[in-house]
Structure formats: structure tokens, C-alpha cells
Amino acid sequence: GAMGDVRVVPGVLHDGRLDRTTNGRGPVRSRTWAQLRKLDAGSWFGPRFKKERLWRLGDLIRWARRKKTRAGRPLNLIVEIKTSPDSPRRLPAAVVEALAAGGMVDRTIVISFDPRAVRAVKARCPALRAGLLFSNPLPGLTRRMAALGADAIFPKHTLIDRALMTTARRHGWFVGTWTANETAELRRLSSLGVHAAATNYPERAPRPRS
């Protein structure tokens, strides 16, 4: 699968500021889309990617619809909604609408650290899978998930153990994680049955089971 972070509509960007991954400066929200689309979002990663432009969510959806995995299956998306105190209230609804328009509802999981965003996604489109990101253990996880209507969990990789996976299987949750970079850790997660893992080194990941 592929991952994308949605911070503004209609743009797709990981950080809240432009400085690290573009030639721009300052908060993303200080720019219009017309300004954002002119930025170089590739040079920081390497010369080959010079003048790569930022994508809108619709661009990501159109790209994903054409792609296949190494096993020849349709590519699925994991889209993270990143919120802040001044995020537009319609952000979750706009994400759902874009996925529905692109025919990707059945191939996408929307995730967020913000429980309100997860709840809003599920309320807008119950058929769309949505999950909760967390970096520390969450007491009452089963109760929280039920209250949100969520069907996926995305804990930090160090939180995943056999007990958590047993709970996830019991409730039918999709389990993803982040950011696992060591080969041994990626193998451990695979052996536990984790469905998806974000990594900076995809070549280190075990081959998916056929």
C-alpha cells in the first residue's frame, strides 16, 4: 500500500511546515494552493527528484488507481488526516468526498491521531475503514474503538506484541504501524501478523505472503 498525509485540502504533505521537504518556508497553511503547487518538493530527497511538485489528494487517488503491487494486486491507500486547532472542520468530510469521487473507498484506510477525525470519517461513510494512531499505550482501547466506530489501529511499532494482536484479531481490526526501519523488527511484525508497516527502507521488508 501507499501512505499519504492530508493536512490541507486539497494538498498532500507530511509536515506542518514547508522547510524540510520543499524549497518553501513557513507554515503550510500560510500559502494558497496556487503558491504551494509551484514549490520544489523533490530536491531535498535527491537530484533525480528536482522540481517534483506537491500533490492534491485527487492526484494521489488517480495515481493509486492505476498502480499494482509487486504481487499484481490493486494498490491500497492509507491516508492520514493531520489536524491542528485551526484545521477546517470539513477536512474529514472533504477527504471522504475525494475518496468516494475517485472510487477508492474500498481500497483506503483513513487514520488519524485525532479521535474526532476518525469519528467524523466513520459517521460520513461507514463503509470506509478508519483507524486510530497512537504512540503510547491507550487504556480501554476496545471501549475507545467501539465509541469511534473504528476498525483499524495504528500503534507505534514498539507497542505491538502478541497480546495486542490477539485483541485485534478478536475484534477484527486491521493493524498497521510506523515507522519500522530495522530488518529484524520488520520480520517480527510480519511474524505477528501485522497487516501494514510504514518504513523508510521498503527493500528490507519481508515479501508478502501469497
C-alpha positions in Angstrom: 0.0 0.0 0.0 0.9 3.7 -0.2 0.6 6.3 2.5 -0.3 9.9 2.3 -0.7 12.7 4.9 -3.5 15.2 4.4 -3.0 18.4 6.2 -4.8 20.9 4.0 -7.4 20.5 1.3 -6.6 19.8 -1.4 -2.9 19.3 -0.7 -1.0 16.2 0.5 2.1 16.9 2.7 3.6 15.2 5.7 4.8 18.2 7.7 3.0 21.3 9.0 5.8 23.4 7.8 7.4 23.7 4.3 11.0 24.0 5.3 12.1 20.3 5.5 10.7 18.8 2.3 10.3 21.8 -0.1 12.1 25.0 -1.1 9.4 27.0 0.7 9.5 28.4 4.2 6.9 28.7 7.0 3.6 27.0 7.8 1.8 25.2 5.0 -1.4 27.0 6.0 0.1 30.4 5.2 0.1 29.6 1.5 -2.6 29.3 -1.1 -2.7 26.1 -3.3 -1.6 28.3 -6.3 1.6 29.1 -4.3 2.1 25.6 -3.0 1.9 23.9 -6.4 4.9 26.0 -7.6 7.3 24.7 -4.9 10.1 22.1 -5.5 9.2 19.2 -3.3 11.8 16.7 -4.5 15.3 18.2 -4.4 15.6 17.6 -0.7 15.4 13.8 -1.4 17.8 13.8 -4.3 18.8 15.4 -7.6 16.6 12.9 -9.6 13.5 14.3 -7.9 14.2 18.0 -8.6 11.1 20.0 -9.4 8.7 17.3 -8.2 5.5 19.1 -7.2 3.2 18.7 -4.3 0.1 16.7 -5.0 -3.5 17.2 -4.2 -5.4 14.3 -2.7 -7.1 13.8 -6.1 -3.7 13.4 -7.7 -2.8 10.7 -5.2 -6.1 8.9 -5.8 -5.7 8.9 -9.6 -2.1 7.7 -9.3 -3.1 4.9 -6.9 -6.0 3.7 -9.1 -3.5 2.8 -11.9 -1.0 1.1 -9.7 -0.4 -2.6 -8.8 1.6 -4.2 -6.0 4.5 -6.4 -6.7 2.1 -9.3 -6.5 -0.1 -7.7 -9.2 -2.9 -6.7 -6.8 -4.6 -3.3 -6.8 -2.7 -0.8 -4.7 -4.4 0.3 -1.5 -4.1 3.6 0.2 -3.5 4.7 3.8 -4.4 8.4 4.2 -3.5 10.2 7.4 -5.6 13.2 8.4 -3.4 15.6 10.4 -5.3 18.1 12.4 -4.5 21.2 14.4 -6.6 23.7 16.4 -7.2 25.7 13.3 -7.9 22.8 10.9 -11.0 23.2 8.8 -14.0 21.3 10.3 -14.8 20.0 6.9 -11.4 18.3 6.5 -12.6 14.7 7.2 -15.7 15.2 5.1 -13.6 16.6 2.2 -11.3 13.6 2.4 -14.2 11.2 2.3 -15.7 13.0 -0.7 -12.5 12.9 -2.6 -12.1 9.1 -2.0 -15.7 8.5 -3.0 -15.4 10.6 -6.1 -12.2 8.6 -7.1 -13.8 5.2 -6.4 -11.2 4.4 -3.7 -13.5 3.9 -0.6 -13.0 0.2 -0.7 -9.2 0.5 -1.1 -8.4 3.1 1.5 -7.9 3.3 5.3 -8.1 6.8 6.8 -6.1 7.2 10.0 -5.5 10.0 12.5 -4.2 10.7 16.0 -7.3 12.8 16.4 -10.3 10.7 17.5 -12.7 13.4 16.3 -11.4 13.0 12.8 -11.8 9.2 13.0 -15.3 9.5 14.3 -16.2 12.1 11.6 -14.9 9.8 8.8 -17.0 6.8 10.0 -20.1 9.0 10.5 -19.8 10.3 7.0 -19.0 6.9 5.3 -19.4 3.8 7.5 -18.1 1.6 4.7 -14.7 3.4 4.7 -12.3 1.9 7.1 -10.8 4.3 9.6 -8.2 3.8 12.3 -6.6 5.4 15.4 -2.9 6.3 15.5 -1.2 6.2 18.9 2.3 6.4 20.2 1.7 5.4 23.8 -0.5 2.6 25.3 -4.2 3.5 25.3 -6.1 2.3 28.4 -9.6 1.0 27.4 -8.6 0.5 23.8 -11.6 -1.7 23.0 -14.0 0.8 24.5 -12.4 3.7 22.6 -12.6 1.8 19.3 -16.2 1.0 19.8 -17.1 4.6 20.7 -15.4 5.8 17.5 -16.8 3.1 15.2 -13.2 2.5 14.2 -12.0 -0.7 12.6 -8.2 -0.3 12.4 -5.4 0.5 14.9 -2.0 2.1 14.0 0.2 2.0 17.2 3.9 2.8 17.1 5.7 -0.4 16.2 7.3 -0.8 19.7 3.8 -1.2 21.2 2.9 -4.2 19.1 3.1 -7.6 20.8 1.2 -10.9 20.8 -1.4 -9.7 23.3 -2.3 -6.7 21.2 -2.5 -8.8 18.1 -4.8 -11.2 19.9 -7.1 -8.4 20.9 -7.1 -7.1 17.3 -8.0 -10.4 15.8 -10.8 -10.9 18.3 -12.4 -7.6 17.2 -11.5 -7.9 13.5 -9.3 -4.8 13.5 -6.8 -4.0 10.7 -3.4 -3.5 12.3 -0.8 -1.1 10.8 2.2 0.5 12.3 5.0 3.1 11.9 8.0 3.6 11.4 9.9 0.3 11.5 13.3 0.5 9.7 15.3 -2.4 11.0 15.1 -5.7 9.1 14.7 -7.8 12.3 11.8 -5.5 13.5 10.1 -5.7 10.2 10.3 -9.5 10.3 9.0 -9.6 13.9 6.0 -7.5 12.9 5.3 -9.7 9.9 5.5 -12.9 12.0 2.9 -11.4 14.4 0.5 -10.8 11.5 0.7 -7.0 11.3 -1.1 -6.0 8.0 1.0 -2.9 7.1 4.1 -1.2 8.3 5.5 2.2 7.3 9.2 2.1 6.7 11.9 4.2 5.2 13.5 1.1 3.8 10.8 -0.9 1.9 13.5 -3.2 0.4 14.1 -4.6 3.9 10.5 -5.7 4.4 9.7 -9.4 4.1 8.0 -10.5 0.9 4.2 -10.5 1.4 2.6 -14.0 1.7 0.9 -15.0 -1.5 
